[in-house]
Each structure stands twice: as C-alpha cells, then as structure tokens.
C-alpha cells in the first residue's frame, strides 16, 4: 500500500509484518516450527522472509526475497541447524526498500552477545534515535527502523538483554511487536498502546510467540494469552517471566484495521474473533445501508465473511460474483502500484453466469485508493451485471497512517478529498455506502479496550516527528 511523497522521512522504514518465535526445552529442528508459523502468517507479508536459530552459543540464519516456501526451498530450511530457540519474520515494504538487505530478522553481535530481532510495526521517532546512535559511532547496515531498535537496545544493555529492553523501549515512539532472541532467551515485547498484536502459545515442550493465533494453531500450540500492552515477556530455562514498562496508558489502542483487513479471519486478537467482527460488519451494513438487489458477494477473500453476514441479515442470497486465482498474492501488499494493478488482472475474474442481468452488492473491507474497486466494478459490468452496489466494512479512510499501515500520503487516499457521493461517481458504481466509526466499533462488541482510529479520524496515539505529509485534502 505504501506510496508516499519524497519528502516523507521514512521512505524505507514502514511495514506491516508477521513475527514468530519459539523456545524449546529440546534441541531439535526449531526452524521447522518457525517455518510453519510463518507460513500461517504469509498474509501479513509476501516480499521477504527469514529465520534465525540459536545453537551452541551461536546464531545461524537464512533470509531471502519472496514467499516463505520459496525462501526456504532448495535445502535452505534443512541447512539451518538444530537448536532450542528460533525467531522468524515475514515482511512487505515500500517502493525502494524491496531488497534483501532489509529482510529480517536483524542479526548481529554486541554487548549482549549474539542477538536476532524481528519487528512488526513502525517507529515514529526513528530519525532522532538513528542520529543519536550515529553520534555514538553506531554503524547501520540497513534502512529499516528494526535495526535502530536492535542497536538501541544493545547500546543500553550493559551486557544484559533484559536491561537493554527495559531501558530502550520507553524511548521508542510508535508501534512495535518484537520477538528478540539471544543464545539463551526468547523475549516478546508489545508497545505500551498494544497497537500491533502479539500472543503466546505453548506445547508440552515449547513456548511460542506469534503475531496471530492462527500461527499457533498451525504448529499445534495451545493459546495461552495475549502479550499485554507495555509487557516484556522473557522465556528461558526457568520458565516464563513477565515485566512491564513504566507509565503504560490506562487504555490500549489496538489498530482496528487488524480486524478490518490485516489479520486472518480465523485469528483471535485481544479476545476478539476476527471472523465474528467481520461478520457483524456485514450485518450492520445490511441494517444501516440496505439496497434492493439480486445477490450479495464479497471481494475475495477478506470481504467474504462480511458478505455472508450481509446475506443472512438481508435475506439476499450470497452468490459468488468474483472468481479468485489463489496463486496470486494480495494486491494490497504489493510494493509497487503497477505491480498491484497488474496482479489484479490475473488475480480475479467475474463469474458471468452468476452476475449477468443481476443487481449485485459487492462487500469489501475497505477502499484505499479506489483503483482496485474501479477495475472490479468495470469487470462486473463487462460481465453483464445490471447494477453494482458497493458496501464497505469500514469508514472512509481520510488520513495517512504512520503506525504500520502503508497509507502514508493524502494523495493516495480517495477518501481524503472525496465524500461518499463523489467516491461513488469516481468508481462508477450505482451506490457506495460505508460503515460509520461508531458502527465499526460495534463490530468488536464486548471488547474492553479502545482502538486506534487515526486513519478515519486523524487521532493517533503518537505524533509523527518531522513528518511532512502532502496536503492534498478536501478544503
């Protein structure tokens, strides 16, 4: 999603990723466990992946560009040694940062000895921290904020990794869910607002940390609990230990876009079922944004659950209108706009027999730029659809996000300068309706937490230091 102005200071540092870590009581092929965990998190990043393994007071790693299965093909997974601790990462990034140099985990040797770190999120004060470290003669090999985190932790550690984490994390502003590995410890950290998800699972011999519960399910782990906002969880030979940062806010601010789009629908984040949240979004759309139609369908795959909720609530039958090529990645997370548009052409096609002569309701999770939806509407009309009505499971995205979602400039947001009616005209739909912010919040019913809604209302947990977004907004 990231296409930003050249003036933005974080041209190479923003990402939405998946992290996974394992601490085992046995010396075994822990890399295989991480591999399957990352496979389950592939939806969070398809550009690069990596795994690091601790063994015999050493760390060996492999990183590569592409999908997890491709990165670790050709014997690359088997080449990783047996060990008792491992961490892994899947990533996507922006234009200009799609290179192996920036793949994770970050691995280096410092005051704490050998260390590997994987990060999901985005810091807003990276420039200042990097400058501070450079003034202390630090040398950076990458352009990512994750390396800044690792170097900063090491610099404040006095040789003890926990000391480094506890001293450094209060200095970080922004979103971060971290898995950190030394040769004898696995550490999980979640930022004080809990903006990005992180959870813990166990088996008889292992403790695992993952971005989503679906990854725990994939490796046969039992969900233990979510890492709490501001919590530092240390796993070592003596068990699981919990520490907390000072000054944790009273209420968390989980990114609500995790429920709208990013998370897999079979995951549970902070006690909320992503599946139920999306289905409720569809029900609310049917109640508050009804329209006469012959069928309702979702944009595969993230819109399908909500579409079924809409169908159940409205009584309009759910019928597939779009066929998806399941061997093409998600257009949302392609790093280049042209790549996104080209991949859409082979990603899906209209089911002519189902839509010809029909009034069609299409449910989508969100509309960011509008280019994908515009093509879908045209595709359906070319297939003979009589009417195409769009219903969106989130409010209009009006503002950039600097906390881990790759919408960085107003000029890339159709909702930044168009209202609902104007968006409808621009897309070429017969009608377009969105959920309101209050309605979206109701999809996460029963949640005892607040959410970050910055991309909808411009109110963020953190300001962005030195950020100059382009000003193409509706005056």
Secondary structure, 3 states (H helix, E strand, C coil): CCCCCCCCCCCCCCECCEEEEEEEEEEECHHHHHHHHHHHCHHHCCCEEEEEEEECCEEEEEEEECCHHHHCCCCCCCCCCCEEEEEEEEECCCCCCCCHHHCCCEEEEECCEEEEEEEEEEECCHHHHHHHHHHCCCCCCCCCHHHHHHHHHHHCCCCCHHHHHHHHHHHCCEEEEEEEECCCCEEEEECCCCCCCCEEEECCCEEEEECCHHHHHHCCCEEEEECCCCEEEEEECCEEEEEECCCCCCCCEEECHHHHHHCCCCCEECCEEHHHHHHHHHHHHHHHCCCCCCEEEECCCCCHHHHHHHHHHHCCCECCCEEECCCCCCHHHCCCHHHHHHHHHHHEEECHHHHCCCEEEEEECCCCCCHHHHHHHHHHHHCCCCEEEEEECCCCCCCCCCCCCCCCCHHHCHHHCCCHHHHHHHHCCCEEEECCHHHHHHHCCCCCCEEECHHHHCCCCCCCCCCCCCCCCCC
